[in-house]
Amino acid sequence: MKNKKLLLAAVLLSSFSILLSPSVILAAAKPIVLGLPTSFFQPLCKSGKLAVEMAIDEINAQGGIFVKDENVKRPLKLVTADTRCGEPGTPVQAALMAVDKLITEEKPDAIVVAPFRSEAMVATLDLIAKYKMITLQTISQSPKLIEIFQGDPEKYKYWFRATTNSIYVGTVAAKTMDAMRVQFKHDKFFVIAQDTLWARAAADAAKAKMEGFGWKTVGYEPVAVGTNDFSPVLSKARSSGAQMLYVVGDMPTLPVCFKQWKTMKIPTMLFLDFAVITSPKAWQTYGEDLDYVIVLPFPGGTAAPVKALPKSIEFHDKWKAKKYPLMDDPRVVSSAYDAVFILKDGIERAGFVPSKDPDKFAGIIEATDMMGVSGRIKFDKKTHNQIFNGNPKESSIIVAYQWRAGKMIPVFPDLVAEAKVELAPWMK
């Protein structure tokens, strides 16, 4: 009889222990829901979703996020919607309907990543304001978003750009290229810009900065999305006497441009702001055609690790450990990963989830100060943009690389560079 009682007590104790185990508590706690509405047609959005899932897995494996007001750790749950705004011909209204449906039906506590195309993201700002939805947007680069925010900061205070913008990108591109003026005495500049909002904005910012540094713009050629022969505009670049050629866009035909640049031996350095060739697997696809091309995959460390950015090394190590496919377009993928941790940090500091008091939570995000993949993460209260300057101990940074013999080598800024830029052989 005594043995039976002991056995029963042991069984009850074991059952009680199981019920109190972290995994059971995590499963029982109400999840914090993150919404991810974006265009899964685009490779960077697919990789961005994987980055968000990686961050969620990492946080949930540690028991979730501690919510002080509830005195409980809550897991994260991801819900998604395909806005299709990265597909040719999809109207902005279709993207808005997808975001609206996600918010009203899934009731997320916050949104990460958000629509792909800037035109769709601009239109989405009013939905964010309507639903008071804390949003850490990590793709769209258009400065138009800043203009809208500054037009009514109280209405749009729930929106934050937790990544770069095209002005940052254009400015860093210009500073990278200006290093050629110092290093090689170059001073003539030619621009080829895809005719879209973000690309024209990046090109305009780069042009203005370059001219401010003392460069002469000897050509500025917008090209339509879908252009598949760049030889006419490259011939113009040759005859202009340019020593630096800046090409910016995201259309799938842009590889033709750098292939023709090399075949035609255009006597310029080529700075190419194009997603696909910042991919870790780009060399497998294009091989030696990439040699000497300079690239700028937006936030530092997103495309390839940088020794001076420890979290970029961790990010890529974790990606490999997950056995995720190599990114086809890595430009802002690390920002998607960081966005989840920005929210975690905010929830832990606030003691409540964003949806409980979005007005107060917006101020919590404004006060963010933490380390991320690209350096120190802080927001400019006047623009709600993540701050990107030249020192990763003070802010996030953008890093330029040069392709050499199958590797992307960090070459700018000097504080994190691992080599100097080399001229293409036909320029020597």
C-alpha positions, -999 to +999 in steps of 0.1 A: +000+000+000+028+023+010+046+016-023+014+024-043+011+058-025+048+066-033+043+057-069+012+078-072+030+108-056+059+104-080+035+103-110+017+135-097+050+152-091+063+143-126+031+156-142+033+188-122+069+193-133+060+188-169+032+213-167+057+238-153+084+232-179+094+262-200+081+246-232+047+240-218+044+275-203+056+289-236+030+269-255+002+280-231+011+317-231-008+339-255+016+347-284+027+381-294+016+383-331+039+399-357+024+407-390+046+405-422+028+419-453+051+420-482+056+408-518+069+372-518+075+374-555+107+393-546+138+373-535+147+398-508+112+394-493+115+357-492+149+360-474+135+387-452+108+363-440+135+337-432+154+362-413+123+371-392+116+334-386+152+329-375+149+357-350+116+344-337+130+309-333+160+323-314+137+343-291+112+315-286+140+290-278+149+313-249+113+312-236+099+342-255+097+378-245+091+388-208+061+411-205+064+428-172+028+440-169+016+404-173+045+388-154+049+362-181+071+352-210+051+352-243+062+335-275+062+352-309+040+341-337+043+352-373+014+359-397+020+369-433+002+384-463+014+386-499+010+422-511+022+413-546+035+448-550+068+435-563+051+418-593+049+438-626+015+454-631+001+449-596-019+480-586-011+497-553-047+491-542-041+454-542-012+458-517-034+480-495-062+454-494-037+427-484-023+448-455-058+459-444-070+422-444-040+411-424-045+438-397-083+433-394-083+395-395-051+385-379-049+414-354-011+416-351+005+434-322+030+450-346+041+448-382+076+441-395+092+444-430+060+458-448+053+463-485+082+460-510+076+487-535+079+523-523+047+534-540+028+507-520+046+516-488+037+553-492+000+544-495+003+520-465+012+549-441-025+559-438-035+524-429-008+523-402-021+556-388-058+544-390-051+512-370-024+527-348-002+498-359+034+500-347+054+492-379+091+486-383+094+489-420+126+474-435+124+475-473+111+506-489+139+533-494+119+563-507+125+597-490+088+604-496+081+585-465+100+610-444+082+639-461+048+623-452+059+616-416+072+651-411+040+666-426+021+651-396+043+634-370+015+628-346-006+610-371+022+589-385+041+583-352+035+545-353+058+542-384+095+536-382+120+528-409+143+503-393+167+502-422+184+525-447+168+550-471+178+560-506+193+593-494+216+574-470+224+549-498+231+576-523+253+595-499+274+565-489+277+555-526+290+590-533+315+589-505+327+555-516+332+568-552+348+600-540+375+578-525+385+572-561+391+610-565+415+609-536+431+576-545+433+578-583+426+616-591+393+607-609+368+635-613+343+627-641+310+610-632+283+592-653+249+580-640+226+553-653+194+552-631+164+528-634+133+550-638+116+543-604+111+564-573+138+548-551+164+545-578+160+580-591+162+593-555+194+573-548+209+586-581+200+622-574+215+620-539+247+605-553+249+631-581+244+660-557+270+647-533+295+639-560+292+674-574+297+688-539+329+668-537+342+684-569+332+658-595+317+668-628+286+649-639+292+642-676+260+621-681+227+612-664+206+586-683+173+572-669+165+537-683+131+521-684+124+490-663+129+460-686+158+475-706+179+446-719+206+463-741+228+489-723+253+492-751+239+526-764+241+542-730+275+526-722+288+541-755+277+575-742+296+569-710+327+560-730+325+591-751+318+613-721+353+607-707+338+595-674+361+576-650+333+565-626+300+549-637+272+547-612+244+523-621+213+520-598+182+498-600+166+464-592+153+452-626+163+416-635+180+427-668+208+447-651+234+419-653+235+427-690+249+461-680+280+449-662+286+421-687+285+447-715+307+471-694+334+444-692+330+431-728+331+467-742+360+475-718+343+508-709+372+528-693+354+535-661+352+520-626+317+505-622+297+511-590+266+490-594+237+494-569+219+462-579+206+436-556+215+403-574+252+409-576+254+415-538+242+379-533+268+355-518+261+332-547+264+358-574+299+346-584+284+312-591+261+328-616+282+355-632+318+345-625+347+367-636+323+393-651+319+406-616+356+412-610+363+448-599+327+458-597+319+478-565+286+471-547+267+486-519+242+461-503+228+487-479+232+479-441+267+468-432+271+431-429+238+421-446+254+406-477+287+393-462+303+394-427+324+424-418+351+418-391+344+452-375+307+442-371+306+412-347+268+407-350+272+405-388+294+374-383+269+360-358+240+366-383+257+348-411+268+319-388+232+315-377+219+316-412+243+288-422+234+268-391+198+270-401+208+256-435+189+283-452+195+288-490+220+315-499+203+348-504+194+359-539+190+395-527+205+403-493+202+441-493+180+446-463+176+411-450+196+418-418+172+447-411+143+422-410+162+402-385+171+432-364+135+445-365+123+416-344+149+423-317+141+460-318+105+450-309+117+426-282+139+453-267+110+477-268+085+453-251+110+445-224+116+482-217+079+491-219+066+462-199+037+458-224+030+447-260+027+474-287-010+469-293-019+476-256-008+513-259+006+521-294+008+558-286+031+552-256+050+524-274+059+547-303+079+567-278+096+535-265+108+527-300+120+563-305+143+557-275+159+525-289+196+521-283+210+486-290+235+468-311+224+451-343+240+435-374+251+468-389+261+485-357+244+506-330+206+510-336+191+543-328+163+563-344+162+600-355+131+614-337+127+640-365+124+614-393+117+581-375+145+566-396+172+544-382+204+565-381+233+555-404+266+573-401+303+562-403+310+547-369+293+515-359+299+523-322+277+554-326+252+543-352+245+518-379+266+519-410+264+511-447+294+492-461+306+491-497+324+460-511+344+452-542+342+419-559+376+402-563+383+366-573+349+354-560+347+373-528+331+406-516+358+426-498+348+455-476+364+486-490+345+515-474+343+532-450+379+532-439+370+524-403+357+489-413+375+484-447+396+452-451+413+464-484+417+493-508+398+495-541+417+482-571+413+495-607+399+473-634+429+461-655+419+480-687+419+513-667+456+509-657 
